[in-house]
Amino acid sequence: MKTATVRVHQLAKELNLSSRDLVKLCRELQITAKTATSSLSATEVDQLRQQFQPNESEVPNVPLDGSDGSSGLDGSNGSDRSSGLDGTEETGRSRSAIPKVLYSPQYFFNRELSWLRFNERVLHEAFDPRNPLLERLKFMAIFSSNLDEYFMVRIAGLKQQVDAQVTQRTPDGMTPQEQLDAIHEELRPLVSRQHRYFCNELKPQLTKVGICLMDYRELSEQQVESLQTYFLEQIFPVLTPLAVDPGHPFPYISSLSLNLAVVVRDRETGESHFARVKVPDRLPR
């Protein structure tokens, strides 16, 4: 008695897949099927069908229609279902039509690490000698301002999850703490490269064209006197040091504000105190 077989293109139509995609899946599962007309045994058909029936407990909670509230590149909310050419909702590739093997963490990029790689490309623009000098300096500033927002939003969110003892893994297979550790390993070398390049490359080039960023010790006596006068007349009157000690808790630091950690000394008693000084926004930078 001849065993019933099914052609690849027939099963592909049943599973709402292209024959090419089904052939690729057969290759991953070590099933011998090279073309759309290749025959599949009943056992092979069952094996393939099982790949499209994921166990809900094993599948990460990743809405396929973007209903997690994320926005698209055009700013639209991802919860809007895409429509076909005829105006009907596009629901052909439902959750059950996605092979279980594609839910493996190896097929997902981590969102936080992916963003760091995007920002690394911004930094590369600062390293590119083909760009004008001030444009390279601007790209370096953009790299830093991007990191400011990254830490305020994404790092803060991960730290809150760690504090709440959240251990659920993202689709790429990482816990909040593992993401923080990976970010630390990837970001430190980037920031070090930024600082080295600025000090060793950009700063000397800026000096050559008359833009001098000088250390206080490099100033002439006349320049020092001028700065002291400016400080006493314009800056000192608007500074308010806040002491930090057992009787004064650490003050609130607002986002993106410039603050100095200083040690102030009482001229009469010689006693030293740790204090925080916020540089007012109204002062020119």
NUKE-735998 format. One line per 3 residues: their letters; for each residue x, y, z of N, C-alpha, C. Coordinates in nm, 3 decimals. Layout:
REM residues N
A> X Y Z X Y Z X Y Z ~ ...
***
This chain:
REM residues 285
MKT> 0.085 -0.120 0.000 0.000 0.000 0.000 0.088 0.124 0.000 ~ 0.062 0.216 -0.089 0.143 0.334 -0.102 0.108 0.436 0.005 ~ 0.209 0.491 0.069 0.187 0.590 0.174 0.150 0.724 0.113
ATV> 0.046 0.789 0.169 0.001 0.918 0.118 0.107 1.024 0.145 ~ 0.130 1.108 0.047 0.228 1.217 0.062 0.161 1.350 0.028 ~ 0.225 1.457 0.073 0.175 1.593 0.048 0.287 1.673 -0.015
RVH> 0.255 1.752 -0.115 0.355 1.837 -0.178 0.383 1.958 -0.088 ~ 0.505 2.011 -0.102 0.544 2.128 -0.021 0.450 2.246 -0.049 ~ 0.418 2.271 -0.174 0.334 2.386 -0.207 0.193 2.371 -0.150
QLA> 0.146 2.245 -0.138 0.013 2.224 -0.081 0.012 2.257 0.068 ~ 0.114 2.210 0.139 0.121 2.237 0.283 0.147 2.386 0.308 ~ 0.227 2.447 0.221 0.255 2.590 0.236 0.127 2.672 0.223
KEL> 0.041 2.633 0.130 -0.086 2.703 0.113 -0.174 2.686 0.236 ~ -0.173 2.567 0.293 -0.253 2.539 0.414 -0.205 2.624 0.532 ~ -0.072 2.641 0.543 -0.014 2.715 0.656 0.000 2.864 0.627
NLS> -0.047 2.906 0.510 -0.041 3.047 0.473 0.104 3.096 0.466 ~ 0.189 3.016 0.405 0.330 3.049 0.388 0.366 3.041 0.240 ~ 0.479 3.101 0.206 0.530 3.080 0.071 0.604 2.947 0.068
SRD> 0.611 2.886 -0.049 0.682 2.758 -0.061 0.829 2.774 -0.025 ~ 0.887 2.889 -0.060 1.029 2.912 -0.028 1.051 2.912 0.123 ~ 0.961 2.979 0.199 0.976 2.981 0.345 0.963 2.841 0.405
LVK> 0.871 2.763 0.350 0.852 2.629 0.402 0.973 2.541 0.369 ~ 1.033 2.559 0.253 1.153 2.482 0.218 1.267 2.517 0.314 ~ 1.280 2.646 0.350 1.383 2.687 0.446 1.360 2.621 0.581
LCR> 1.234 2.616 0.623 1.202 2.553 0.750 1.234 2.404 0.745 ~ 1.206 2.340 0.633 1.239 2.198 0.617 1.390 2.176 0.631 ~ 1.466 2.267 0.575 1.611 2.255 0.584 1.656 2.265 0.730
ELQ> 1.596 2.357 0.807 1.632 2.372 0.948 1.596 2.248 1.029 ~ 1.487 2.184 0.990 1.443 2.064 1.062 1.502 1.936 1.003 ~ 1.594 1.953 0.906 1.662 1.840 0.842 1.562 1.747 0.772
ITA> 1.464 1.809 0.709 1.368 1.735 0.627 1.408 1.753 0.481 ~ 1.415 1.644 0.409 1.460 1.650 0.270 1.347 1.702 0.182 ~ 1.357 1.831 0.148 1.260 1.895 0.059 1.329 2.015 -0.003
KTA> 1.353 2.010 -0.132 1.433 2.113 -0.197 1.352 2.209 -0.282 ~ 1.235 2.165 -0.325 1.154 2.251 -0.413 1.009 2.247 -0.368 ~ 0.929 2.331 -0.434 0.786 2.338 -0.401 0.712 2.210 -0.436
TSS> 0.767 2.131 -0.526 0.701 2.008 -0.567 0.752 1.885 -0.491 ~ 0.845 1.905 -0.400 0.895 1.792 -0.322 0.783 1.732 -0.239 ~ 0.791 1.601 -0.216 0.688 1.529 -0.141 0.727 1.520 0.006
LSA> 0.627 1.527 0.093 0.646 1.516 0.237 0.565 1.399 0.289 ~ 0.626 1.319 0.374 0.554 1.207 0.433 0.460 1.258 0.541 ~ 0.371 1.170 0.585 0.275 1.209 0.689 0.347 1.250 0.817
TEV> 0.454 1.177 0.851 0.532 1.211 0.971 0.594 1.349 0.957 ~ 0.649 1.380 0.840 0.711 1.510 0.817 0.609 1.622 0.819 ~ 0.490 1.594 0.765 0.383 1.694 0.767 0.344 1.726 0.911
DQL> 0.328 1.621 0.994 0.294 1.644 1.134 0.403 1.724 1.205 ~ 0.528 1.695 1.175 0.641 1.765 1.236 0.638 1.914 1.200 ~ 0.606 1.943 1.075 0.599 2.082 1.032 0.480 2.154 1.093
RQQ> 0.366 2.085 1.098 0.247 2.149 1.156 0.269 2.183 1.303 ~ 0.344 2.099 1.373 0.370 2.125 1.515 0.449 2.255 1.535 ~ 0.528 2.293 1.435 0.605 2.417 1.447 0.516 2.541 1.445
FQP> 0.393 2.524 1.398 0.300 2.637 1.390 0.193 2.629 1.499 ~ 0.220 2.551 1.601 0.130 2.543 1.716 0.213 2.564 1.842 ~ 0.264 2.689 1.867 0.352 2.714 1.980 0.281 2.696 2.113
NES> 0.354 2.644 2.206 0.305 2.635 2.343 0.304 2.774 2.403 ~ 0.189 2.825 2.444 0.178 2.963 2.491 0.269 2.991 2.608 ~ 0.297 2.890 2.691 0.384 2.910 2.807 0.528 2.929 2.767
EVP> 0.566 2.888 2.645 0.703 2.900 2.599 0.724 3.022 2.511 ~ 0.615 3.085 2.467 0.625 3.194 2.373 0.626 3.325 2.448 ~ 0.726 3.413 2.428 0.728 3.543 2.496 0.611 3.627 2.451
NVP> 0.568 3.715 2.538 0.452 3.797 2.512 0.490 3.912 2.421 ~ 0.498 3.884 2.291 0.534 3.985 2.193 0.420 3.999 2.095 ~ 0.332 4.100 2.111 0.221 4.116 2.018 0.272 4.138 1.877
LDG> 0.218 4.060 1.784 0.264 4.070 1.647 0.206 4.191 1.575 ~ 0.098 4.248 1.630 0.037 4.362 1.563 0.085 4.494 1.619 ~ 0.189 4.492 1.708 0.241 4.617 1.761 0.154 4.678 1.867
SDG> 0.061 4.602 1.928 -0.032 4.657 2.025 0.030 4.684 2.160 ~ 0.164 4.679 2.171 0.230 4.712 2.297 0.242 4.862 2.315 ~ 0.191 4.940 2.220 0.192 5.084 2.234 0.313 5.150 2.172
SSG> 0.404 5.074 2.113 0.523 5.133 2.054 0.485 5.209 1.929 ~ 0.566 5.309 1.897 0.538 5.393 1.782 0.623 5.353 1.665 ~ 0.573 5.378 1.548 0.648 5.351 1.428 0.740 5.467 1.396
LDG> 0.815 5.456 1.287 0.909 5.561 1.250 0.838 5.691 1.217 ~ 0.711 5.683 1.177 0.638 5.804 1.142 0.565 5.864 1.261 ~ 0.586 5.807 1.383 0.523 5.860 1.502 0.386 5.803 1.530
SNG> 0.334 5.717 1.441 0.203 5.658 1.463 0.211 5.548 1.565 ~ 0.101 5.523 1.635 0.098 5.419 1.736 0.092 5.283 1.672 ~ 0.173 5.191 1.719 0.183 5.059 1.658 0.060 4.974 1.676
SDR> -0.039 5.021 1.760 -0.157 4.940 1.784 -0.251 4.940 1.665 ~ -0.227 5.030 1.567 -0.312 5.033 1.449 -0.275 4.917 1.358 ~ -0.371 4.834 1.328 -0.346 4.719 1.241 -0.324 4.769 1.099
SSG> -0.230 4.708 1.029 -0.208 4.744 0.889 -0.322 4.692 0.804 ~ -0.346 4.761 0.694 -0.456 4.723 0.607 -0.404 4.676 0.473 ~ -0.480 4.590 0.411 -0.445 4.543 0.279 -0.481 4.647 0.174
LDG> -0.452 4.616 0.047 -0.480 4.711 -0.059 -0.629 4.737 -0.074 ~ -0.709 4.642 -0.032 -0.854 4.659 -0.045 -0.916 4.723 0.078 ~ -0.834 4.768 0.174 -0.887 4.833 0.292 -0.921 4.740 0.405
TEE> -0.909 4.610 0.384 -0.942 4.515 0.490 -0.821 4.495 0.580 ~ -0.845 4.453 0.704 -0.736 4.429 0.798 -0.653 4.310 0.755 ~ -0.522 4.324 0.771 -0.430 4.221 0.727 -0.407 4.125 0.843
TGR> -0.475 4.013 0.843 -0.466 3.919 0.954 -0.421 3.781 0.908 ~ -0.372 3.772 0.783 -0.336 3.641 0.730 -0.227 3.574 0.809 ~ -0.117 3.653 0.847 -0.008 3.595 0.922 -0.040 3.607 1.070
SRS> -0.130 3.525 1.118 -0.169 3.527 1.259 -0.062 3.461 1.342 ~ -0.079 3.468 1.476 0.020 3.411 1.567 0.042 3.263 1.539 ~ -0.063 3.191 1.507 -0.050 3.047 1.486 0.026 3.015 1.359
AIP> 0.045 3.116 1.271 0.115 3.091 1.145 0.264 3.119 1.155 ~ 0.315 3.149 1.276 0.457 3.176 1.295 0.523 3.051 1.353 ~ 0.627 2.999 1.288 0.692 2.877 1.339 0.746 2.897 1.480
KVL> 0.730 2.796 1.564 0.776 2.804 1.702 0.925 2.831 1.711 ~ 1.002 2.779 1.614 1.147 2.798 1.618 1.185 2.945 1.605 ~ 1.099 3.027 1.546 1.131 3.168 1.526 1.113 3.249 1.654
YSP> 1.059 3.188 1.760 1.049 3.257 1.888 1.173 3.240 1.973 ~ 1.274 3.173 1.920 1.399 3.155 1.993 1.466 3.290 2.014 ~ 1.528 3.315 2.132 1.594 3.443 2.159 1.699 3.481 2.057
QYF> 1.758 3.383 1.988 1.864 3.413 1.892 1.814 3.494 1.773 ~ 1.682 3.499 1.753 1.627 3.572 1.641 1.587 3.714 1.678 ~ 1.613 3.757 1.802 1.572 3.888 1.848 1.693 3.973 1.887
FNR> 1.686 4.102 1.857 1.785 4.198 1.903 1.733 4.261 2.033 ~ 1.821 4.281 2.127 1.782 4.351 2.249 1.761 4.499 2.217 ~ 1.652 4.554 2.264 1.618 4.692 2.231 1.723 4.791 2.283
ELS> 1.767 4.772 2.407 1.859 4.867 2.468 1.996 4.860 2.400 ~ 2.046 4.741 2.373 2.176 4.726 2.308 2.170 4.773 2.163 ~ 2.057 4.751 2.099 2.041 4.797 1.961 2.047 4.949 1.954
WLR> 1.988 5.016 2.054 1.993 5.163 2.056 2.137 5.211 2.074 ~ 2.215 5.142 2.157 2.354 5.180 2.177 2.432 5.171 2.046 ~ 2.401 5.070 1.966 2.471 5.056 1.837 2.430 5.167 1.741
FNE> 2.306 5.212 1.751 2.265 5.329 1.672 2.347 5.451 1.715 ~ 2.359 5.473 1.846 2.433 5.590 1.894 2.581 5.579 1.861 ~ 2.631 5.456 1.850 2.770 5.437 1.811 2.791 5.487 1.668
RVL> 2.692 5.470 1.582 2.703 5.521 1.445 2.706 5.674 1.443 ~ 2.636 5.736 1.539 2.644 5.882 1.552 2.786 5.923 1.588 ~ 2.847 5.850 1.681 2.984 5.880 1.722 3.082 5.862 1.606
HEA> 3.057 5.764 1.522 3.145 5.740 1.407 3.146 5.860 1.313 ~ 3.034 5.933 1.308 3.030 6.054 1.225 3.127 6.159 1.279 ~ 3.145 6.161 1.412 3.241 6.254 1.472 3.384 6.212 1.441
FDP> 3.406 6.082 1.420 3.540 6.032 1.388 3.575 6.046 1.241 ~ 3.477 6.072 1.157 3.497 6.072 1.012 3.565 6.203 0.969 ~ 3.690 6.199 0.925 3.760 6.322 0.886 3.702 6.388 0.763
RNP> 3.614 6.320 0.691 3.553 6.380 0.573 3.450 6.486 0.611 ~ 3.399 6.481 0.735 3.304 6.581 0.781 3.377 6.706 0.827 ~ 3.317 6.824 0.810 3.379 6.948 0.859 3.404 6.941 1.010
LLE> 3.503 7.016 1.057 3.547 7.007 1.196 3.433 7.036 1.295 ~ 3.361 7.146 1.274 3.254 7.180 1.368 3.138 7.082 1.360 ~ 3.117 7.021 1.243 3.013 6.918 1.231 3.052 6.796 1.314
RLK> 3.179 6.761 1.313 3.225 6.647 1.393 3.208 6.676 1.542 ~ 3.236 6.800 1.580 3.214 6.839 1.720 3.066 6.831 1.756 ~ 2.980 6.870 1.663 2.835 6.863 1.687 2.789 6.719 1.701
FMA> 2.841 6.629 1.618 2.804 6.488 1.630 2.846 6.432 1.766 ~ 2.960 6.478 1.815 3.005 6.432 1.947 2.910 6.481 2.056 ~ 2.860 6.605 2.040 2.763 6.659 2.136 2.631 6.583 2.128
IFS> 2.589 6.547 2.007 2.464 6.471 1.991 2.477 6.334 2.058 ~ 2.593 6.270 2.041 2.618 6.142 2.106 2.596 6.153 2.257 ~ 2.648 6.260 2.318 2.636 6.278 2.463 2.493 6.311 2.504
SNL> 2.427 6.398 2.428 2.289 6.435 2.464 2.195 6.315 2.448 ~ 2.222 6.230 2.348 2.143 6.107 2.334 2.158 6.019 2.458 ~ 2.281 6.009 2.509 2.305 5.928 2.628 2.234 5.984 2.750
DEY> 2.225 6.118 2.759 2.152 6.179 2.871 2.008 6.126 2.876 ~ 1.942 6.129 2.761 1.803 6.082 2.756 1.795 5.931 2.777 ~ 1.893 5.861 2.724 1.897 5.714 2.738 1.902 5.675 2.886
FMV> 1.984 5.744 2.963 1.995 5.712 3.106 1.871 5.757 3.182 ~ 1.814 5.870 3.144 1.695 5.919 3.215 1.575 5.826 3.195 ~ 1.565 5.769 3.076 1.445 5.691 3.044 1.471 5.541 3.052
RIA> 1.563 5.492 2.973 1.578 5.346 2.960 1.656 5.285 3.077 ~ 1.768 5.344 3.114 1.843 5.291 3.228 1.761 5.303 3.355 ~ 1.693 5.416 3.370 1.607 5.434 3.489 1.499 5.327 3.494
GLK> 1.439 5.294 3.378 1.336 5.191 3.375 1.389 5.055 3.413 ~ 1.509 5.021 3.365 1.569 4.892 3.400 1.603 4.886 3.549 ~ 1.652 4.995 3.604 1.685 4.997 3.747 1.559 4.980 3.832
QQV> 1.450 5.040 3.788 1.324 5.022 3.860 1.279 4.876 3.857 ~ 1.299 4.810 3.743 1.263 4.668 3.734 1.351 4.583 3.826 ~ 1.480 4.617 3.832 1.570 4.543 3.921 1.529 4.563 4.066
DAQ> 1.497 4.687 4.104 1.454 4.716 4.241 1.325 4.642 4.276 ~ 1.240 4.625 4.174 1.113 4.553 4.196 1.130 4.402 4.185 ~ 1.257 4.356 4.167 1.290 4.215 4.157 1.219 4.146 4.040
VTQ> 1.210 4.219 3.929 1.154 4.162 3.807 1.260 4.072 3.742 ~ 1.224 3.949 3.715 1.318 3.854 3.655 1.269 3.802 3.520 ~ 1.156 3.853 3.474 1.102 3.807 3.345 1.198 3.844 3.232
RTP> 1.220 3.752 3.142 1.314 3.775 3.032 1.244 3.840 2.913 ~ 1.316 3.923 2.845 1.266 3.984 2.722 1.271 3.881 2.610 ~ 1.210 3.909 2.494 1.212 3.811 2.385 1.354 3.768 2.345
DGM> 1.454 3.852 2.369 1.591 3.814 2.335 1.657 3.735 2.446 ~ 1.583 3.707 2.554 1.631 3.615 2.657 1.708 3.677 2.771 ~ 1.696 3.809 2.796 1.774 3.875 2.900 1.685 3.930 3.009
TPQ> 1.731 3.918 3.135 1.662 3.979 3.249 1.703 4.125 3.258 ~ 1.632 4.208 3.337 1.673 4.349 3.353 1.816 4.364 3.401 ~ 1.859 4.282 3.498 1.996 4.294 3.548 2.098 4.255 3.441
EQL> 2.068 4.153 3.364 2.158 4.112 3.257 2.170 4.221 3.151 ~ 2.061 4.293 3.127 2.066 4.403 3.031 2.154 4.516 3.084 ~ 2.142 4.549 3.213 2.227 4.653 3.272 2.374 4.614 3.263
DAI> 2.404 4.488 3.291 2.544 4.442 3.284 2.597 4.452 3.140 ~ 2.514 4.413 3.043 2.557 4.418 2.903 2.576 4.562 2.856 ~ 2.487 4.651 2.901 2.500 4.793 2.866 2.630 4.849 2.922
HEE> 2.661 4.812 3.046 2.784 4.859 3.110 2.906 4.815 3.030 ~ 2.908 4.691 2.987 3.023 4.638 2.913 3.037 4.704 2.776 ~ 2.926 4.739 2.714 2.931 4.795 2.579 2.952 4.946 2.579
LRP> 2.901 5.015 2.684 2.903 5.161 2.682 3.035 5.220 2.731 ~ 3.097 5.158 2.830 3.221 5.215 2.884 3.329 5.234 2.777 ~ 3.356 5.135 2.691 3.456 5.157 2.585 3.417 5.269 2.489
LVS> 3.286 5.284 2.461 3.242 5.389 2.370 3.272 5.527 2.426 ~ 3.237 5.548 2.554 3.260 5.679 2.616 3.410 5.707 2.628 ~ 3.489 5.604 2.657 3.634 5.622 2.664 3.690 5.663 2.528
RQH> 3.641 5.602 2.422 3.685 5.638 2.287 3.647 5.782 2.256 ~ 3.528 5.823 2.297 3.485 5.960 2.273 3.579 6.060 2.340 ~ 3.611 6.036 2.467 3.698 6.127 2.541 3.839 6.131 2.481
RYF> 3.892 6.015 2.447 4.027 6.012 2.391 4.032 6.085 2.258 ~ 3.932 6.063 2.174 3.933 6.127 2.043 3.919 6.278 2.055 ~ 3.835 6.322 2.147 3.820 6.466 2.165 3.951 6.530 2.211
CNE> 4.015 6.470 2.312 4.137 6.527 2.368 4.255 6.518 2.271 ~ 4.266 6.407 2.200 4.384 6.383 2.116 4.368 6.432 1.972 ~ 4.243 6.446 1.924 4.222 6.480 1.784 4.146 6.612 1.767
LKP> 4.026 6.619 1.819 3.942 6.736 1.792 3.995 6.862 1.861 ~ 4.033 6.850 1.986 4.078 6.968 2.061 4.200 7.033 1.996 ~ 4.304 6.958 1.958 4.418 7.022 1.888 4.377 7.086 1.756
QLT> 4.285 7.023 1.682 4.242 7.080 1.555 4.164 7.209 1.576 ~ 4.084 7.215 1.684 4.011 7.338 1.716 4.108 7.450 1.752 ~ 4.213 7.416 1.824 4.313 7.516 1.861 4.379 7.576 1.738
KVG> 4.405 7.494 1.637 4.470 7.542 1.515 4.386 7.645 1.441 ~ 4.254 7.638 1.455 4.167 7.733 1.385 4.120 7.845 1.478 ~ 4.183 7.855 1.596 4.154 7.968 1.685 4.046 7.944 1.787
ICL> 3.999 7.820 1.804 3.900 7.788 1.908 3.974 7.716 2.020 ~ 4.005 7.789 2.127 4.091 7.737 2.234 4.009 7.698 2.356 ~ 4.020 7.574 2.397 3.959 7.524 2.521 4.074 7.504 2.619
MDY> 4.088 7.597 2.712 4.207 7.602 2.795 4.179 7.561 2.938 ~ 4.277 7.498 3.000 4.272 7.467 3.142 4.305 7.593 3.221 ~ 4.253 7.601 3.343 4.275 7.721 3.425 4.424 7.748 3.444
REL> 4.504 7.645 3.455 4.648 7.660 3.478 4.719 7.716 3.355 ~ 4.656 7.714 3.240 4.717 7.763 3.118 4.691 7.911 3.093 ~ 4.608 7.974 3.179 4.570 8.113 3.158 4.681 8.208 3.202
SEQ> 4.684 8.324 3.139 4.779 8.428 3.178 4.726 8.501 3.302 ~ 4.810 8.582 3.366 4.768 8.656 3.485 4.652 8.750 3.453 ~ 4.657 8.812 3.339 4.550 8.904 3.299 4.418 8.830 3.281
QVE> 4.424 8.713 3.221 4.303 8.633 3.202 4.247 8.585 3.336 ~ 4.334 8.546 3.429 4.290 8.502 3.561 4.220 8.616 3.635 ~ 4.278 8.735 3.630 4.217 8.851 3.697 4.081 8.882 3.636
SLQ> 4.070 8.872 3.506 3.943 8.900 3.439 3.836 8.798 3.480 ~ 3.874 8.673 3.489 3.779 8.569 3.530 3.737 8.586 3.676 ~ 3.830 8.623 3.763 3.796 8.644 3.903 3.696 8.758 3.919
TYF> 3.718 8.864 3.844 3.623 8.977 3.849 3.485 8.934 3.800 ~ 3.483 8.861 3.688 3.354 8.812 3.634 3.283 8.721 3.733 ~ 3.361 8.633 3.799 3.300 8.541 3.895 3.238 8.616 4.012
LEQ> 3.312 8.711 4.069 3.262 8.783 4.186 3.143 8.871 4.154 ~ 3.137 8.924 4.033 3.029 9.017 3.998 2.907 8.949 3.938 ~ 2.928 8.841 3.863 2.818 8.782 3.788 2.773 8.645 3.839
IFP> 2.864 8.564 3.887 2.832 8.425 3.921 2.810 8.404 4.070 ~ 2.903 8.451 4.151 2.898 8.426 4.295 2.765 8.470 4.359 ~ 2.708 8.586 4.322 2.583 8.630 4.387 2.464 8.535 4.366
VLT> 2.466 8.451 4.262 2.350 8.366 4.235 2.374 8.219 4.272 ~ 2.488 8.188 4.336 2.517 8.051 4.377 2.468 8.027 4.520 ~ 2.409 7.908 4.542 2.359 7.872 4.674 2.407 7.732 4.710
PLA> 2.519 7.720 4.781 2.566 7.587 4.822 2.469 7.524 4.923 ~ 2.441 7.396 4.905 2.356 7.322 4.998 2.440 7.212 5.062 ~ 2.457 7.222 5.195 2.541 7.126 5.267 2.474 6.990 5.272
VDP> 2.556 6.886 5.272 2.508 6.749 5.284 2.573 6.689 5.407 ~ 2.492 6.662 5.509 2.542 6.602 5.634 2.425 6.531 5.700 ~ 2.446 6.469 5.817 2.335 6.397 5.883 2.212 6.483 5.906
GHP> 2.230 6.615 5.920 2.115 6.702 5.942 2.055 6.757 5.815 ~ 2.122 6.735 5.700 2.073 6.785 5.572 2.082 6.672 5.470 ~ 1.971 6.611 5.434 1.975 6.501 5.336 2.021 6.550 5.201
FPY> 2.061 6.455 5.117 2.110 6.492 4.984 1.999 6.561 4.906 ~ 2.026 6.677 4.847 1.921 6.754 4.780 1.876 6.690 4.649 ~ 1.757 6.728 4.606 1.704 6.680 4.479 1.782 6.743 4.364
ISS> 1.820 6.662 4.266 1.891 6.711 4.147 1.798 6.697 4.027 ~ 1.761 6.808 3.968 1.669 6.806 3.855 1.740 6.755 3.730 ~ 1.662 6.704 3.638 1.717 6.644 3.516 1.791 6.748 3.433
LSL> 1.904 6.707 3.376 1.984 6.787 3.284 2.038 6.916 3.346 ~ 2.040 6.925 3.478 2.096 7.043 3.543 2.245 7.023 3.566 ~ 2.319 7.133 3.572 2.463 7.129 3.597 2.487 7.152 3.745
NLA> 2.550 7.055 3.811 2.574 7.063 3.955 2.721 7.036 3.984 ~ 2.772 7.101 4.088 2.910 7.082 4.131 2.912 7.022 4.270 ~ 2.991 6.919 4.291 3.014 6.864 4.424 3.141 6.929 4.478
VVV> 3.130 7.005 4.585 3.243 7.085 4.635 3.263 7.061 4.785 ~ 3.378 7.098 4.832 3.409 7.099 4.975 3.431 7.244 5.015 ~ 3.347 7.294 5.106 3.358 7.433 5.154 3.420 7.432 5.293
RDR> 3.499 7.533 5.319 3.572 7.539 5.446 3.538 7.669 5.519 ~ 3.505 7.657 5.648 3.477 7.773 5.733 3.609 7.845 5.763 ~ 3.617 7.973 5.727 3.742 8.046 5.745 3.778 8.063 5.892
ETG> 3.677 8.069 5.979 3.705 8.095 6.120 3.741 7.967 6.194 ~ 3.663 7.860 6.172 3.687 7.736 6.247 3.774 7.637 6.171 ~ 3.784 7.657 6.041 3.861 7.563 5.959 3.787 7.433 5.931
ESH> 3.662 7.424 5.973 3.583 7.301 5.953 3.538 7.291 5.807 ~ 3.548 7.171 5.752 3.510 7.147 5.612 3.374 7.080 5.604 ~ 3.299 7.111 5.496 3.167 7.051 5.472 3.156 7.015 5.325
FAR> 3.093 6.902 5.299 3.060 6.863 5.162 2.931 6.932 5.121 ~ 2.928 6.990 5.002 2.809 7.064 4.957 2.785 7.043 4.809 ~ 2.664 7.072 4.770 2.626 7.067 4.628 2.591 7.208 4.584
VKV> 2.646 7.248 4.471 2.620 7.381 4.415 2.557 7.364 4.277 ~ 2.437 7.415 4.261 2.371 7.408 4.131 2.404 7.534 4.053 ~ 2.451 7.516 3.930 2.480 7.629 3.843 2.350 7.674 3.779
PDR> 2.305 7.795 3.805 2.176 7.842 3.753 2.172 7.837 3.600 ~ 2.054 7.806 3.547 2.038 7.796 3.402 2.055 7.932 3.333 ~ 2.028 8.040 3.404 2.032 8.173 3.340 2.174 8.221 3.313
LPR> 2.273 8.156 3.372 2.411 8.196 3.345 2.453 8.146 3.207 ~ 2.522 8.229 3.131 2.568 8.184 2.997 2.671 8.072 3.012 ~ 2.665 7.974 2.921 2.758 7.861 2.925 2.871 7.886 2.827
***
